[in-house]
Amino acid sequence: MKMHPFAKIDLLEMDLMDLASVVAAAKHFLAIETALHGLVNNAGIMATPFKMTKDNYETQWQTNYLSHWVFTEHLLPLMRQTAKSLPPGSRYGPGSPSARDGKGEIWLLSVHPGLVETNLGESIAESGSMIVNGVFSVFRKLGFFSNADEGSWTSLYGVANWDMKAEQSGDYFEVHRRFGEPRWQSAAAKDAKLAERLDEWTREEMKKQGWVS
Ligand SMILES: NC(=O)c1ccc[n+]([C@@H]2O[C@H](COP(=O)([O-])OP(=O)(O)OC[C@H]3O[C@@H](n4cnc5c(N)ncnc54)[C@H](OP(=O)(O)O)[C@@H]3O)[C@@H](O)[C@H]2O)c1
């Protein structure tokens, strides 16, 4: 805000631990907007104590995955429609959220921000795991942590950088790597069949519970 004091920012409130609020937020967005050029599903929690949400899912699973899936599913038709109306790799006017689309295709990236000094550390500290806390304090002393601005770079690369290419869509990026260079992924993360099964399960479950149609 210091650099762009006149930027127009509207807030859309939702609690990812409450799917009704996620669906309501998506519907509200669709009621007031006619285009969507980019979406960053960034919110998340880590190492929180085991607890169920009011929707009856484990809190971290719902916050970090299920709710983002539901929110995205509701917004996808508008994103596709926006993408169809633009040339490939388009983005909107200067200073506005950027698009990664064209010909109806939506580009996507999975990102790892690196080790970033944010509030996420608090939940790790509160988790009471001496090993994790010990490793993190050594990393901190060694200067491995970056600040929150740097932590946003990978997301911004995906949503706002002209250098991103269509062939990079689907990659997994990390901030400390040279941009455009995918990060190492575990076998499970690269397992397309597993990803398909997860998507099928999520769609079926969310339909059954009435969160998507
Ligand atoms: N920091 C790291 O080193 C690191 C490393 C790897 C991955 N990540 C990932 O980076 C992402 C951002 O984390 P961060 O480091 O910026 O952590 P953070 O400072 O704790 O920020 C988390 C954000 O998620 C939002 N959030 C949490 N629970 C929510 C809920 N139920 N409903 C709506 N919003 C909720 C918070 O909103 P409020 O501010 O309103 O609470 C906050 O804006 C997470 O997905 C995390 O897994 C971070």
PDBQT file of the ligand as one rigid body, heavy atoms in Angstrom, charges set to zero:
ROOT
HETATM    1  N1  LIG A 301       6.157 -19.579   5.533  1.00  0.00    +0.000 N 
HETATM    2  C1  LIG A 301       6.774 -20.608   4.981  1.00  0.00    +0.000 C 
HETATM    3  O1  LIG A 301       7.970 -20.834   5.201  1.00  0.00    +0.000 OA
HETATM    4  C2  LIG A 301       6.029 -21.520   4.029  1.00  0.00    +0.000 A 
HETATM    5  C3  LIG A 301       6.702 -22.623   3.493  1.00  0.00    +0.000 A 
HETATM    6  C4  LIG A 301       6.028 -23.466   2.611  1.00  0.00    +0.000 A 
HETATM    7  C5  LIG A 301       4.704 -23.176   2.269  1.00  0.00    +0.000 A 
HETATM    8  N2  LIG A 301       4.072 -22.097   2.825  1.00  0.00    +0.000 N 
HETATM    9  C6  LIG A 301       2.670 -21.861   2.415  1.00  0.00    +0.000 C 
HETATM   10  O2  LIG A 301       2.453 -20.491   2.119  1.00  0.00    +0.000 OA
HETATM   11  C7  LIG A 301       1.088 -20.165   2.345  1.00  0.00    +0.000 C 
HETATM   12  C8  LIG A 301       0.999 -18.862   3.121  1.00  0.00    +0.000 C 
HETATM   13  O3  LIG A 301       1.474 -19.074   4.432  1.00  0.00    +0.000 OA
HETATM   14  P1  LIG A 301       2.241 -17.973   5.254  1.00  0.00    +0.000 P 
HETATM   15  O4  LIG A 301       3.626 -18.464   5.476  1.00  0.00    +0.000 OA
HETATM   16  O5  LIG A 301       2.035 -16.612   4.657  1.00  0.00    +0.000 OA
HETATM   17  O6  LIG A 301       1.469 -18.105   6.644  1.00  0.00    +0.000 OA
HETATM   18  P2  LIG A 301       0.676 -17.042   7.516  1.00  0.00    +0.000 P 
HETATM   19  O7  LIG A 301       1.465 -15.807   7.735  1.00  0.00    +0.000 OA
HETATM   20  O8  LIG A 301       0.224 -17.813   8.713  1.00  0.00    +0.000 OA
HETATM   21  O9  LIG A 301      -0.551 -16.676   6.585  1.00  0.00    +0.000 OA
HETATM   22  C9  LIG A 301      -1.568 -17.607   6.353  1.00  0.00    +0.000 C 
HETATM   23  C10 LIG A 301      -2.711 -16.896   5.675  1.00  0.00    +0.000 C 
HETATM   24  O10 LIG A 301      -3.773 -17.865   5.537  1.00  0.00    +0.000 OA
HETATM   25  C11 LIG A 301      -4.956 -17.272   6.019  1.00  0.00    +0.000 C 
HETATM   26  N3  LIG A 301      -5.799 -18.303   6.638  1.00  0.00    +0.000 N 
HETATM   27  C12 LIG A 301      -5.454 -19.254   7.531  1.00  0.00    +0.000 A 
HETATM   28  N4  LIG A 301      -6.532 -19.966   7.903  1.00  0.00    +0.000 NA
HETATM   29  C13 LIG A 301      -7.593 -19.440   7.244  1.00  0.00    +0.000 A 
HETATM   30  C14 LIG A 301      -8.977 -19.723   7.214  1.00  0.00    +0.000 A 
HETATM   31  N5  LIG A 301      -9.523 -20.713   7.940  1.00  0.00    +0.000 N 
HETATM   32  N6  LIG A 301      -9.769 -18.979   6.408  1.00  0.00    +0.000 NA
HETATM   33  C15 LIG A 301      -9.264 -17.971   5.665  1.00  0.00    +0.000 A 
HETATM   34  N7  LIG A 301      -7.948 -17.656   5.648  1.00  0.00    +0.000 NA
HETATM   35  C16 LIG A 301      -7.125 -18.365   6.440  1.00  0.00    +0.000 A 
HETATM   36  C17 LIG A 301      -4.543 -16.274   7.068  1.00  0.00    +0.000 C 
HETATM   37  O11 LIG A 301      -5.564 -15.307   7.171  1.00  0.00    +0.000 OA
HETATM   38  P3  LIG A 301      -5.618 -14.312   8.441  1.00  0.00    +0.000 P 
HETATM   39  O12 LIG A 301      -4.459 -13.412   8.316  1.00  0.00    +0.000 OA
HETATM   40  O13 LIG A 301      -6.932 -13.645   8.271  1.00  0.00    +0.000 OA
HETATM   41  O14 LIG A 301      -5.534 -15.198   9.640  1.00  0.00    +0.000 OA
HETATM   42  C18 LIG A 301      -3.266 -15.706   6.466  1.00  0.00    +0.000 C 
HETATM   43  O15 LIG A 301      -3.547 -14.657   5.584  1.00  0.00    +0.000 OA
HETATM   44  C19 LIG A 301       0.472 -21.365   3.092  1.00  0.00    +0.000 C 
HETATM   45  O16 LIG A 301      -0.288 -22.124   2.167  1.00  0.00    +0.000 OA
HETATM   46  C20 LIG A 301       1.689 -22.161   3.548  1.00  0.00    +0.000 C 
HETATM   47  O17 LIG A 301       1.440 -23.543   3.655  1.00  0.00    +0.000 OA
HETATM   48  C21 LIG A 301       4.705 -21.255   3.675  1.00  0.00    +0.000 A 
ENDROOT
TORSDOF 0
